[in-house]
Amino acid sequence: MSNIGERWQQRISKGQLKRASNGQHHSHGHHSHGHHSHGHHSHEHNGHGHNGHEHPNFKSFYTYRAEVRRVLSITLVLNVAVVLLKLIVGWWTGSLSLLADALHSITDSANNVLGLVTNQLASPIPDRDHPYGHQKYEAVGALGIAAFLGIACFEILRGAGERILFGGEPVTMGATSLWFLLVVLGINIFVAFYERRVGLRLGSNILIADAQHTMSDIWITMAVLGGLIGVWMGVQWLDLVLAFPVAILVVRSGWVVLSANLPWLVDEMAIAPEAIHAVVMRVPGVLNCHNIASRGLLGRQVFIDMHLIVEPTDVLSAHNITEQIEQQLEQDFGPTRVTIHVEPHSYVESQISYGTQENEITIMND
């Protein structure tokens, strides 16, 4: 492992993730100065390397991973129980919608296994081949959940189409089967709220995505339960009709998971450049800040780049200003890795970020 990776591992394992606001001394995890032909200096600050700064909801990586693994293991056991109950009742009654729902629940168990694998891979600790860490594996796992949802939707619609075209055995239903389904519904409700609560507390995309998937299970099971109650009362076609809204609910769940994770994978802006600019300009000695960019996941880790102009002075003083900027960004936005490109005063720009001219600002004159 590289030196920076070793330092990260040591600091995280010692639980030294503290916020900048507690006033403790900073020691750089990584700091680099590069001289360019026009006299520029580049400073990179590893937010966790400064004896770490922690957002209130940010825990050490190992504690975080252990909690996510524990939640996924518990929900895996419960989801397997749900699958078995649905398959038994679905086979017993001949209900198409219930068998389709059982298939959807199989994807829940597969999602848990996928989550356990990506949880093991998704480390924030950088190494030679992954200098920005491995956290996007978690987003990839969430996209895998979206893919499973798409497969489940296809199977539901295919089964409904076959029954419409070729017919099928009539559905039979009794009170015992309905009680089994009520137990299944209760398990799903517990799993969804448990995963969502822990996922929001930890900031875990994989748990939140899996909770969204399980939430779709709740609505699906309720729809199936309603259809089977109709069958019990003699309305045979209700089971078939309800297979279609079930498929729509599955598609919606997949879209929610997809839209929540794609921005992270394509490096969408993590923090508005105007917000970063406002924080930086509060630091004494800063004259101008522009070309601001950010990516990552707020609350977990954000990578920030910027060009900075400070009062004409020596390199050490400029370095101290960048230190203060890094501390302030860490305090306001949680875990960050900041790269600052220091420029001479002649490089002042009015556009603080990339793209349109709408984010231009009034700059200080000489």
Short mmCIF file of the C-alpha atoms (twelve columns), coordinates in Angstrom:
data_MODEL
# 
_entry.id   MODEL 
# 
loop_
_atom_site.group_PDB 
_atom_site.id 
_atom_site.type_symbol 
_atom_site.label_atom_id 
_atom_site.label_alt_id 
_atom_site.label_comp_id 
_atom_site.label_asym_id 
_atom_site.label_seq_id 
_atom_site.Cartn_x 
_atom_site.Cartn_y 
_atom_site.Cartn_z 
_atom_site.pdbx_PDB_model_num 
ATOM 1   C CA . MET A 1   0.000   0.000   0.000   1 
ATOM 2   C CA . SER A 2   1.232   3.536   -0.743  1 
ATOM 3   C CA . ASN A 3   2.336   5.895   2.035   1 
ATOM 4   C CA . ILE A 4   -0.858  7.922   1.775   1 
ATOM 5   C CA . GLY A 5   -2.904  4.720   1.980   1 
ATOM 6   C CA . GLU A 6   -0.998  3.620   5.089   1 
ATOM 7   C CA . ARG A 7   -1.552  7.002   6.739   1 
ATOM 8   C CA . TRP A 8   -5.263  6.862   5.983   1 
ATOM 9   C CA . GLN A 9   -5.558  3.362   7.392   1 
ATOM 10  C CA . GLN A 10  -3.689  4.305   10.567  1 
ATOM 11  C CA . ARG A 11  -5.760  7.420   11.176  1 
ATOM 12  C CA . ILE A 12  -9.094  5.800   10.465  1 
ATOM 13  C CA . SER A 13  -8.305  2.741   12.556  1 
ATOM 14  C CA . LYS A 14  -7.398  4.979   15.498  1 
ATOM 15  C CA . GLY A 15  -10.760 6.722   15.227  1 
ATOM 16  C CA . GLN A 16  -9.174  10.141  14.687  1 
ATOM 17  C CA . LEU A 17  -12.025 11.514  12.580  1 
ATOM 18  C CA . LYS A 18  -12.771 14.796  14.326  1 
ATOM 19  C CA . ARG A 19  -14.234 18.041  13.113  1 
ATOM 20  C CA . ALA A 20  -12.062 21.052  12.365  1 
ATOM 21  C CA . SER A 21  -14.127 23.126  14.768  1 
ATOM 22  C CA . ASN A 22  -12.758 21.327  17.821  1 
ATOM 23  C CA . GLY A 23  -9.507  23.259  17.459  1 
ATOM 24  C CA . GLN A 24  -7.096  20.340  17.435  1 
ATOM 25  C CA . HIS A 25  -3.716  20.590  15.752  1 
ATOM 26  C CA . HIS A 26  -3.524  19.687  12.034  1 
ATOM 27  C CA . SER A 27  -0.873  17.432  10.547  1 
ATOM 28  C CA . HIS A 28  -1.072  16.935  6.772   1 
ATOM 29  C CA . GLY A 29  -1.975  13.510  5.471   1 
ATOM 30  C CA . HIS A 30  -0.771  14.687  2.065   1 
ATOM 31  C CA . HIS A 31  0.536   18.029  0.871   1 
ATOM 32  C CA . SER A 32  2.131   18.809  -2.456  1 
ATOM 33  C CA . HIS A 33  3.630   21.926  -4.001  1 
ATOM 34  C CA . GLY A 34  4.224   22.127  -7.712  1 
ATOM 35  C CA . HIS A 35  6.028   25.078  -9.367  1 
ATOM 36  C CA . HIS A 36  4.725   25.988  -12.799 1 
ATOM 37  C CA . SER A 37  6.356   28.103  -15.449 1 
ATOM 38  C CA . HIS A 38  4.309   31.132  -14.434 1 
ATOM 39  C CA . GLY A 39  5.041   30.752  -10.746 1 
ATOM 40  C CA . HIS A 40  1.865   28.958  -9.643  1 
ATOM 41  C CA . HIS A 41  1.704   26.657  -6.649  1 
ATOM 42  C CA . SER A 42  -0.669  23.741  -6.203  1 
ATOM 43  C CA . HIS A 43  -1.739  22.534  -2.780  1 
ATOM 44  C CA . GLU A 44  -3.655  19.345  -2.150  1 
ATOM 45  C CA . HIS A 45  -5.205  18.698  1.244   1 
ATOM 46  C CA . ASN A 46  -6.484  15.332  2.257   1 
ATOM 47  C CA . GLY A 47  -9.362  16.153  4.581   1 
ATOM 48  C CA . HIS A 48  -9.122  12.939  6.520   1 
ATOM 49  C CA . GLY A 49  -5.395  13.206  6.775   1 
ATOM 50  C CA . HIS A 50  -5.513  16.248  9.033   1 
ATOM 51  C CA . ASN A 51  -6.176  14.115  12.040  1 
ATOM 52  C CA . GLY A 52  -9.438  13.887  10.191  1 
ATOM 53  C CA . HIS A 53  -12.469 16.123  10.402  1 
ATOM 54  C CA . GLU A 54  -15.813 14.512  10.849  1 
ATOM 55  C CA . HIS A 55  -19.239 15.574  9.801   1 
ATOM 56  C CA . PRO A 56  -21.634 14.865  12.707  1 
ATOM 57  C CA . ASN A 57  -23.009 11.751  10.907  1 
ATOM 58  C CA . PHE A 58  -19.611 10.468  9.689   1 
ATOM 59  C CA . LYS A 59  -18.126 7.481   11.457  1 
ATOM 60  C CA . SER A 60  -14.837 5.697   11.011  1 
ATOM 61  C CA . PHE A 61  -14.907 3.607   7.877   1 
ATOM 62  C CA . TYR A 62  -14.557 0.280   9.641   1 
ATOM 63  C CA . THR A 63  -17.433 0.994   12.027  1 
ATOM 64  C CA . TYR A 64  -19.544 2.169   9.097   1 
ATOM 65  C CA . ARG A 65  -18.825 -0.944  7.049   1 
ATOM 66  C CA . ALA A 66  -19.543 -3.247  9.997   1 
ATOM 67  C CA . GLU A 67  -22.922 -1.588  10.622  1 
ATOM 68  C CA . VAL A 68  -23.932 -1.823  6.969   1 
ATOM 69  C CA . ARG A 69  -22.847 -5.470  6.863   1 
ATOM 70  C CA . ARG A 70  -24.861 -6.262  10.000  1 
ATOM 71  C CA . VAL A 71  -28.024 -4.643  8.603   1 
ATOM 72  C CA . LEU A 72  -27.654 -6.424  5.253   1 
ATOM 73  C CA . SER A 73  -27.124 -9.780  6.970   1 
ATOM 74  C CA . ILE A 74  -30.254 -9.378  9.112   1 
ATOM 75  C CA . THR A 75  -32.380 -8.325  6.151   1 
ATOM 76  C CA . LEU A 76  -31.008 -11.194 4.041   1 
ATOM 77  C CA . VAL A 77  -32.300 -13.743 6.561   1 
ATOM 78  C CA . LEU A 78  -35.699 -12.019 6.727   1 
ATOM 79  C CA . ASN A 79  -35.963 -11.728 2.933   1 
ATOM 80  C CA . VAL A 80  -35.211 -15.429 2.462   1 
ATOM 81  C CA . ALA A 81  -38.034 -16.197 4.913   1 
ATOM 82  C CA . VAL A 82  -40.369 -13.914 2.918   1 
ATOM 83  C CA . VAL A 83  -39.459 -15.644 -0.368  1 
ATOM 84  C CA . LEU A 84  -40.189 -19.091 1.072   1 
ATOM 85  C CA . LEU A 85  -43.561 -17.994 2.468   1 
ATOM 86  C CA . LYS A 86  -44.628 -16.382 -0.819  1 
ATOM 87  C CA . LEU A 87  -43.524 -19.343 -2.922  1 
ATOM 88  C CA . ILE A 88  -45.357 -21.809 -0.692  1 
ATOM 89  C CA . VAL A 89  -48.593 -19.803 -0.653  1 
ATOM 90  C CA . GLY A 90  -48.311 -18.906 -4.359  1 
ATOM 91  C CA . TRP A 91  -47.800 -22.530 -5.411  1 
ATOM 92  C CA . TRP A 92  -50.555 -23.667 -3.062  1 
ATOM 93  C CA . THR A 93  -53.125 -21.174 -4.370  1 
ATOM 94  C CA . GLY A 94  -51.962 -20.880 -8.000  1 
ATOM 95  C CA . SER A 95  -51.840 -17.076 -7.733  1 
ATOM 96  C CA . LEU A 96  -49.883 -15.476 -10.593 1 
ATOM 97  C CA . SER A 97  -49.516 -12.140 -8.827  1 
ATOM 98  C CA . LEU A 98  -48.220 -13.828 -5.682  1 
ATOM 99  C CA . LEU A 99  -45.695 -15.950 -7.591  1 
ATOM 100 C CA . ALA A 100 -44.564 -12.780 -9.404  1 
ATOM 101 C CA . ASP A 101 -44.269 -11.082 -6.034  1 
ATOM 102 C CA . ALA A 102 -42.169 -14.021 -4.796  1 
ATOM 103 C CA . LEU A 103 -39.859 -13.531 -7.781  1 
ATOM 104 C CA . HIS A 104 -39.560 -9.870  -6.885  1 
ATOM 105 C CA . SER A 105 -38.673 -10.880 -3.326  1 
ATOM 106 C CA . ILE A 106 -35.934 -13.182 -4.645  1 
ATOM 107 C CA . THR A 107 -34.316 -10.048 -6.051  1 
ATOM 108 C CA . ASP A 108 -34.418 -8.619  -2.511  1 
ATOM 109 C CA . SER A 109 -32.235 -11.482 -1.302  1 
ATOM 110 C CA . ALA A 110 -29.952 -11.117 -4.326  1 
ATOM 111 C CA . ASN A 111 -29.692 -7.403  -3.562  1 
ATOM 112 C CA . ASN A 112 -28.601 -8.166  -0.013  1 
ATOM 113 C CA . VAL A 113 -25.868 -10.490 -1.285  1 
ATOM 114 C CA . LEU A 114 -24.802 -7.854  -3.819  1 
ATOM 115 C CA . GLY A 115 -24.783 -5.256  -1.057  1 
ATOM 116 C CA . LEU A 116 -22.555 -7.423  1.138   1 
ATOM 117 C CA . VAL A 117 -20.069 -7.829  -1.724  1 
ATOM 118 C CA . THR A 118 -19.946 -4.126  -2.618  1 
ATOM 119 C CA . ASN A 119 -19.785 -3.193  1.065   1 
ATOM 120 C CA . GLN A 120 -16.597 -5.232  1.319   1 
ATOM 121 C CA . LEU A 121 -15.119 -3.504  -1.749  1 
ATOM 122 C CA . ALA A 122 -16.261 0.095   -1.112  1 
ATOM 123 C CA . SER A 123 -13.336 1.431   0.920   1 
ATOM 124 C CA . PRO A 124 -12.577 5.190   1.069   1 
ATOM 125 C CA . ILE A 125 -8.879  4.453   1.662   1 
ATOM 126 C CA . PRO A 126 -6.863  5.384   -1.457  1 
ATOM 127 C CA . ASP A 127 -4.224  3.136   -2.943  1 
ATOM 128 C CA . ARG A 128 -1.933  3.245   -5.972  1 
ATOM 129 C CA . ASP A 129 -4.568  2.011   -8.421  1 
ATOM 130 C CA . HIS A 130 -7.494  3.880   -6.822  1 
ATOM 131 C CA . PRO A 131 -6.114  7.226   -5.566  1 
ATOM 132 C CA . TYR A 132 -9.655  8.517   -4.949  1 
ATOM 133 C CA . GLY A 133 -10.745 5.493   -2.925  1 
ATOM 134 C CA . HIS A 134 -13.239 2.767   -3.815  1 
ATOM 135 C CA . GLN A 135 -16.545 4.219   -2.584  1 
ATOM 136 C CA . LYS A 136 -18.217 4.187   -6.007  1 
ATOM 137 C CA . TYR A 137 -18.462 0.414   -5.760  1 
ATOM 138 C CA . GLU A 138 -21.415 1.100   -3.474  1 
ATOM 139 C CA . ALA A 139 -23.148 3.136   -6.184  1 
ATOM 140 C CA . VAL A 140 -22.447 0.335   -8.667  1 
ATOM 141 C CA . GLY A 141 -24.123 -2.064  -6.242  1 
ATOM 142 C CA . ALA A 142 -27.160 0.222   -6.062  1 
ATOM 143 C CA . LEU A 143 -27.353 0.205   -9.873  1 
ATOM 144 C CA . GLY A 144 -27.294 -3.583  -9.697  1 
ATOM 145 C CA . ILE A 145 -30.396 -3.352  -7.517  1 
ATOM 146 C CA . ALA A 146 -32.062 -1.205  -10.198 1 
ATOM 147 C CA . ALA A 147 -31.197 -3.872  -12.781 1 
ATOM 148 C CA . PHE A 148 -32.756 -6.593  -10.621 1 
ATOM 149 C CA . LEU A 149 -35.912 -4.497  -10.373 1 
ATOM 150 C CA . GLY A 150 -36.031 -4.253  -14.169 1 
ATOM 151 C CA . ILE A 151 -35.756 -8.041  -14.476 1 
ATOM 152 C CA . ALA A 152 -38.533 -8.522  -11.914 1 
ATOM 153 C CA . CYS A 153 -40.794 -6.134  -13.838 1 
ATOM 154 C CA . PHE A 154 -40.209 -8.029  -17.088 1 
ATOM 155 C CA . GLU A 155 -41.036 -11.368 -15.474 1 
ATOM 156 C CA . ILE A 156 -44.254 -10.019 -13.948 1 
ATOM 157 C CA . LEU A 157 -45.470 -8.628  -17.281 1 
ATOM 158 C CA . ARG A 158 -44.454 -11.780 -19.162 1 
ATOM 159 C CA . GLY A 159 -46.408 -13.978 -16.753 1 
ATOM 160 C CA . ALA A 160 -49.479 -11.748 -16.982 1 
ATOM 161 C CA . GLY A 161 -49.303 -11.747 -20.788 1 
ATOM 162 C CA . GLU A 162 -49.079 -15.541 -20.932 1 
ATOM 163 C CA . ARG A 163 -52.123 -15.919 -18.695 1 
ATOM 164 C CA . ILE A 164 -54.128 -13.482 -20.840 1 
ATOM 165 C CA . LEU A 165 -53.169 -15.284 -24.077 1 
ATOM 166 C CA . PHE A 166 -53.182 -18.904 -22.969 1 
ATOM 167 C CA . GLY A 167 -55.221 -18.891 -19.772 1 
ATOM 168 C CA . GLY A 168 -54.272 -20.711 -16.594 1 
ATOM 169 C CA . GLU A 169 -55.481 -22.575 -13.567 1 
ATOM 170 C CA . PRO A 170 -58.052 -20.742 -11.425 1 
ATOM 171 C CA . VAL A 171 -56.700 -19.191 -8.248  1 
ATOM 172 C CA . THR A 172 -57.811 -20.708 -4.946  1 
ATOM 173 C CA . MET A 173 -57.565 -18.853 -1.670  1 
ATOM 174 C CA . GLY A 174 -58.278 -19.578 1.977   1 
ATOM 175 C CA . ALA A 175 -58.001 -17.802 5.314   1 
ATOM 176 C CA . THR A 176 -54.704 -19.541 6.146   1 
ATOM 177 C CA . SER A 177 -53.047 -18.178 3.008   1 
ATOM 178 C CA . LEU A 178 -54.232 -14.674 3.825   1 
ATOM 179 C CA . TRP A 179 -52.745 -14.905 7.312   1 
ATOM 180 C CA . PHE A 180 -49.424 -16.008 5.819   1 
ATOM 181 C CA . LEU A 181 -49.466 -12.943 3.578   1 
ATOM 182 C CA . LEU A 182 -50.155 -10.638 6.527   1 
ATOM 183 C CA . VAL A 183 -47.041 -12.056 8.233   1 
ATOM 184 C CA . VAL A 184 -45.052 -11.413 5.042   1 
ATOM 185 C CA . LEU A 185 -46.358 -7.848  4.903   1 
ATOM 186 C CA . GLY A 186 -45.290 -7.243  8.501   1 
ATOM 187 C CA . ILE A 187 -41.759 -8.515  7.792   1 
ATOM 188 C CA . ASN A 188 -41.474 -6.274  4.722   1 
ATOM 189 C CA . ILE A 189 -42.588 -3.199  6.662   1 
ATOM 190 C CA . PHE A 190 -40.015 -3.889  9.386   1 
ATOM 191 C CA . VAL A 191 -37.179 -4.443  6.883   1 
ATOM 192 C CA . ALA A 192 -37.961 -1.304  4.848   1 
ATOM 193 C CA . PHE A 193 -38.135 1.074   7.801   1 
ATOM 194 C CA . TYR A 194 -35.159 -0.536  9.555   1 
ATOM 195 C CA . GLU A 195 -32.916 -0.273  6.477   1 
ATOM 196 C CA . ARG A 196 -34.038 3.269   5.669   1 
ATOM 197 C CA . ARG A 197 -33.497 4.521   9.224   1 
ATOM 198 C CA . VAL A 198 -29.983 3.065   9.453   1 
ATOM 199 C CA . GLY A 199 -29.181 4.051   5.848   1 
ATOM 200 C CA . LEU A 200 -30.081 7.700   6.452   1 
ATOM 201 C CA . ARG A 201 -28.128 7.746   9.717   1 
ATOM 202 C CA . LEU A 202 -25.001 6.318   8.075   1 
ATOM 203 C CA . GLY A 203 -25.428 8.008   4.687   1 
ATOM 204 C CA . SER A 204 -25.330 4.584   2.997   1 
ATOM 205 C CA . ASN A 205 -26.585 4.559   -0.614  1 
ATOM 206 C CA . ILE A 206 -26.761 0.784   -0.698  1 
ATOM 207 C CA . LEU A 207 -29.033 0.588   2.374   1 
ATOM 208 C CA . ILE A 208 -31.265 3.433   1.191   1 
ATOM 209 C CA . ALA A 209 -31.576 1.817   -2.262  1 
ATOM 210 C CA . ASP A 210 -32.363 -1.563  -0.729  1 
ATOM 211 C CA . ALA A 211 -34.964 0.047   1.550   1 
ATOM 212 C CA . GLN A 212 -36.549 1.617   -1.537  1 
ATOM 213 C CA . HIS A 213 -36.652 -1.809  -3.142  1 
ATOM 214 C CA . THR A 214 -38.263 -3.337  -0.058  1 
ATOM 215 C CA . MET A 215 -40.747 -0.447  0.100   1 
ATOM 216 C CA . SER A 216 -41.891 -1.461  -3.381  1 
ATOM 217 C CA . ASP A 217 -42.369 -4.953  -1.934  1 
ATOM 218 C CA . ILE A 218 -44.780 -3.519  0.632   1 
ATOM 219 C CA . TRP A 219 -46.984 -1.914  -2.011  1 
ATOM 220 C CA . ILE A 220 -46.779 -4.991  -4.204  1 
ATOM 221 C CA . THR A 221 -47.716 -7.323  -1.356  1 
ATOM 222 C CA . MET A 222 -50.630 -5.057  -0.420  1 
ATOM 223 C CA . ALA A 223 -51.845 -5.096  -4.029  1 
ATOM 224 C CA . VAL A 224 -51.491 -8.882  -4.208  1 
ATOM 225 C CA . LEU A 225 -53.267 -9.244  -0.878  1 
ATOM 226 C CA . GLY A 226 -56.140 -7.124  -2.175  1 
ATOM 227 C CA . GLY A 227 -56.352 -9.234  -5.325  1 
ATOM 228 C CA . LEU A 228 -56.394 -12.489 -3.397  1 
ATOM 229 C CA . ILE A 229 -59.086 -11.198 -1.081  1 
ATOM 230 C CA . GLY A 230 -61.058 -10.495 -4.263  1 
ATOM 231 C CA . VAL A 231 -60.396 -14.065 -5.438  1 
ATOM 232 C CA . TRP A 232 -61.554 -15.348 -2.051  1 
ATOM 233 C CA . MET A 233 -64.776 -13.423 -2.664  1 
ATOM 234 C CA . GLY A 234 -65.139 -14.912 -6.161  1 
ATOM 235 C CA . VAL A 235 -63.555 -12.193 -8.371  1 
ATOM 236 C CA . GLN A 236 -60.999 -14.366 -10.253 1 
ATOM 237 C CA . TRP A 237 -59.837 -11.711 -12.737 1 
ATOM 238 C CA . LEU A 238 -58.663 -9.318  -9.996  1 
ATOM 239 C CA . ASP A 239 -55.432 -11.272 -9.434  1 
ATOM 240 C CA . LEU A 240 -54.466 -10.909 -13.100 1 
ATOM 241 C CA . VAL A 241 -55.396 -7.227  -13.347 1 
ATOM 242 C CA . LEU A 242 -53.324 -6.325  -10.283 1 
ATOM 243 C CA . ALA A 243 -50.168 -7.790  -11.866 1 
ATOM 244 C CA . PHE A 244 -49.895 -4.672  -14.064 1 
ATOM 245 C CA . PRO A 245 -49.868 -1.962  -11.341 1 
ATOM 246 C CA . VAL A 246 -47.427 -4.196  -9.470  1 
ATOM 247 C CA . ALA A 247 -45.081 -3.973  -12.485 1 
ATOM 248 C CA . ILE A 248 -45.468 -0.179  -12.587 1 
ATOM 249 C CA . LEU A 249 -44.525 0.069   -8.905  1 
ATOM 250 C CA . VAL A 250 -41.421 -2.038  -9.554  1 
ATOM 251 C CA . VAL A 251 -40.375 0.234   -12.447 1 
ATOM 252 C CA . ARG A 252 -40.853 3.315   -10.272 1 
ATOM 253 C CA . SER A 253 -38.643 1.846   -7.534  1 
ATOM 254 C CA . GLY A 254 -35.926 1.108   -10.082 1 
ATOM 255 C CA . TRP A 255 -36.056 4.670   -11.385 1 
ATOM 256 C CA . VAL A 256 -35.722 6.099   -7.860  1 
ATOM 257 C CA . VAL A 257 -32.607 3.993   -7.235  1 
ATOM 258 C CA . LEU A 258 -31.137 4.878   -10.641 1 
ATOM 259 C CA . SER A 259 -31.709 8.628   -10.315 1 
ATOM 260 C CA . ALA A 260 -30.200 8.666   -6.811  1 
ATOM 261 C CA . ASN A 261 -26.922 7.016   -7.840  1 
ATOM 262 C CA . LEU A 262 -26.173 8.102   -11.413 1 
ATOM 263 C CA . PRO A 263 -25.162 11.666  -10.388 1 
ATOM 264 C CA . TRP A 264 -22.468 10.231  -8.104  1 
ATOM 265 C CA . LEU A 265 -21.110 7.940   -10.823 1 
ATOM 266 C CA . VAL A 266 -20.952 10.672  -13.491 1 
ATOM 267 C CA . ASP A 267 -19.283 13.177  -11.109 1 
ATOM 268 C CA . GLU A 268 -22.189 15.599  -10.886 1 
ATOM 269 C CA . MET A 269 -21.576 18.713  -8.770  1 
ATOM 270 C CA . ALA A 270 -21.593 17.784  -5.075  1 
ATOM 271 C CA . ILE A 271 -21.624 21.315  -3.594  1 
ATOM 272 C CA . ALA A 272 -22.759 24.496  -5.332  1 
ATOM 273 C CA . PRO A 273 -19.643 26.502  -6.327  1 
ATOM 274 C CA . GLU A 274 -21.295 29.630  -4.915  1 
ATOM 275 C CA . ALA A 275 -21.453 27.968  -1.488  1 
ATOM 276 C CA . ILE A 276 -17.778 26.971  -1.644  1 
ATOM 277 C CA . HIS A 277 -16.840 30.455  -2.855  1 
ATOM 278 C CA . ALA A 278 -18.671 32.079  0.065   1 
ATOM 279 C CA . VAL A 279 -16.770 29.927  2.560   1 
ATOM 280 C CA . VAL A 280 -13.370 30.556  0.942   1 
ATOM 281 C CA . MET A 281 -13.827 34.319  0.715   1 
ATOM 282 C CA . ARG A 282 -14.365 34.488  4.482   1 
ATOM 283 C CA . VAL A 283 -10.750 33.430  5.057   1 
ATOM 284 C CA . PRO A 284 -8.403  36.409  5.681   1 
ATOM 285 C CA . GLY A 285 -5.855  36.977  2.911   1 
ATOM 286 C CA . VAL A 286 -7.984  35.559  0.079   1 
ATOM 287 C CA . LEU A 287 -8.460  37.971  -2.841  1 
ATOM 288 C CA . ASN A 288 -10.155 35.770  -5.414  1 
ATOM 289 C CA . CYS A 289 -11.353 32.204  -5.872  1 
ATOM 290 C CA . HIS A 290 -12.418 30.738  -9.224  1 
ATOM 291 C CA . ASN A 291 -12.579 27.564  -11.359 1 
ATOM 292 C CA . ILE A 292 -14.307 25.803  -8.457  1 
ATOM 293 C CA . ALA A 293 -15.372 22.196  -8.989  1 
ATOM 294 C CA . SER A 294 -16.613 19.484  -6.637  1 
ATOM 295 C CA . ARG A 295 -17.660 15.854  -6.875  1 
ATOM 296 C CA . GLY A 296 -18.408 13.022  -4.499  1 
ATOM 297 C CA . LEU A 297 -21.079 12.448  -1.884  1 
ATOM 298 C CA . LEU A 298 -21.840 15.130  0.695   1 
ATOM 299 C CA . GLY A 299 -21.526 13.702  4.194   1 
ATOM 300 C CA . ARG A 300 -19.264 10.859  3.044   1 
ATOM 301 C CA . GLN A 301 -16.461 12.496  1.040   1 
ATOM 302 C CA . VAL A 302 -16.291 15.376  -1.425  1 
ATOM 303 C CA . PHE A 303 -13.343 16.221  -3.696  1 
ATOM 304 C CA . ILE A 304 -12.948 19.977  -4.262  1 
ATOM 305 C CA . ASP A 305 -10.681 21.767  -6.770  1 
ATOM 306 C CA . MET A 306 -10.181 25.508  -7.097  1 
ATOM 307 C CA . HIS A 307 -7.847  28.271  -8.244  1 
ATOM 308 C CA . LEU A 308 -6.945  30.765  -5.542  1 
ATOM 309 C CA . ILE A 309 -5.413  34.231  -5.454  1 
ATOM 310 C CA . VAL A 310 -4.046  35.507  -2.149  1 
ATOM 311 C CA . GLU A 311 -2.243  38.613  -0.921  1 
ATOM 312 C CA . PRO A 312 1.245   38.806  -2.530  1 
ATOM 313 C CA . THR A 313 3.477   37.181  0.072   1 
ATOM 314 C CA . ASP A 314 5.824   34.243  0.648   1 
ATOM 315 C CA . VAL A 315 4.998   30.596  -0.052  1 
ATOM 316 C CA . LEU A 316 4.636   29.684  3.630   1 
ATOM 317 C CA . SER A 317 2.015   32.372  4.201   1 
ATOM 318 C CA . ALA A 318 0.079   31.230  1.134   1 
ATOM 319 C CA . HIS A 319 0.291   27.683  2.439   1 
ATOM 320 C CA . ASN A 320 -1.144  28.750  5.808   1 
ATOM 321 C CA . ILE A 321 -4.080  30.425  4.046   1 
ATOM 322 C CA . THR A 322 -4.841  27.220  2.141   1 
ATOM 323 C CA . GLU A 323 -4.718  25.375  5.469   1 
ATOM 324 C CA . GLN A 324 -7.384  27.681  6.880   1 
ATOM 325 C CA . ILE A 325 -9.516  27.219  3.755   1 
ATOM 326 C CA . GLU A 326 -9.302  23.447  4.037   1 
ATOM 327 C CA . GLN A 327 -10.289 23.566  7.707   1 
ATOM 328 C CA . GLN A 328 -13.261 25.826  7.023   1 
ATOM 329 C CA . LEU A 329 -14.520 23.671  4.138   1 
ATOM 330 C CA . GLU A 330 -14.179 20.574  6.293   1 
ATOM 331 C CA . GLN A 331 -16.115 22.233  9.096   1 
ATOM 332 C CA . ASP A 332 -18.955 23.387  6.827   1 
ATOM 333 C CA . PHE A 333 -19.294 20.428  4.450   1 
ATOM 334 C CA . GLY A 334 -17.890 17.381  6.238   1 
ATOM 335 C CA . PRO A 335 -15.123 15.079  4.940   1 
ATOM 336 C CA . THR A 336 -13.302 16.668  1.991   1 
ATOM 337 C CA . ARG A 337 -10.124 16.374  -0.074  1 
ATOM 338 C CA . VAL A 338 -9.206  19.805  -1.390  1 
ATOM 339 C CA . THR A 339 -6.782  20.672  -4.196  1 
ATOM 340 C CA . ILE A 340 -5.909  24.382  -4.356  1 
ATOM 341 C CA . HIS A 341 -4.015  25.959  -7.260  1 
ATOM 342 C CA . VAL A 342 -2.461  29.232  -6.052  1 
ATOM 343 C CA . GLU A 343 -2.047  31.898  -8.754  1 
ATOM 344 C CA . PRO A 344 -0.598  35.430  -8.987  1 
ATOM 345 C CA . HIS A 345 -2.903  38.437  -8.843  1 
ATOM 346 C CA . SER A 346 -2.838  38.913  -12.629 1 
ATOM 347 C CA . TYR A 347 -4.880  35.706  -13.005 1 
ATOM 348 C CA . VAL A 348 -7.979  37.112  -11.278 1 
ATOM 349 C CA . GLU A 349 -11.210 35.872  -12.898 1 
ATOM 350 C CA . SER A 350 -14.855 36.795  -12.403 1 
ATOM 351 C CA . GLN A 351 -16.311 33.371  -13.210 1 
ATOM 352 C CA . ILE A 352 -16.202 31.191  -10.122 1 
ATOM 353 C CA . SER A 353 -17.019 27.914  -11.865 1 
ATOM 354 C CA . TYR A 354 -17.343 26.257  -15.259 1 
ATOM 355 C CA . GLY A 355 -20.145 26.493  -17.813 1 
ATOM 356 C CA . THR A 356 -22.387 29.542  -18.079 1 
ATOM 357 C CA . GLN A 357 -21.637 33.149  -17.287 1 
ATOM 358 C CA . GLU A 358 -24.511 33.273  -14.800 1 
ATOM 359 C CA . ASN A 359 -22.250 32.637  -11.836 1 
ATOM 360 C CA . GLU A 360 -19.940 35.594  -12.412 1 
ATOM 361 C CA . ILE A 361 -19.132 37.701  -9.374  1 
ATOM 362 C CA . THR A 362 -17.752 41.131  -8.680  1 
ATOM 363 C CA . ILE A 363 -14.038 40.866  -7.973  1 
ATOM 364 C CA . MET A 364 -11.702 43.048  -5.975  1 
ATOM 365 C CA . ASN A 365 -9.797  45.639  -7.928  1 
ATOM 366 C CA . ASP A 366 -6.129  46.338  -7.398  1 
# 
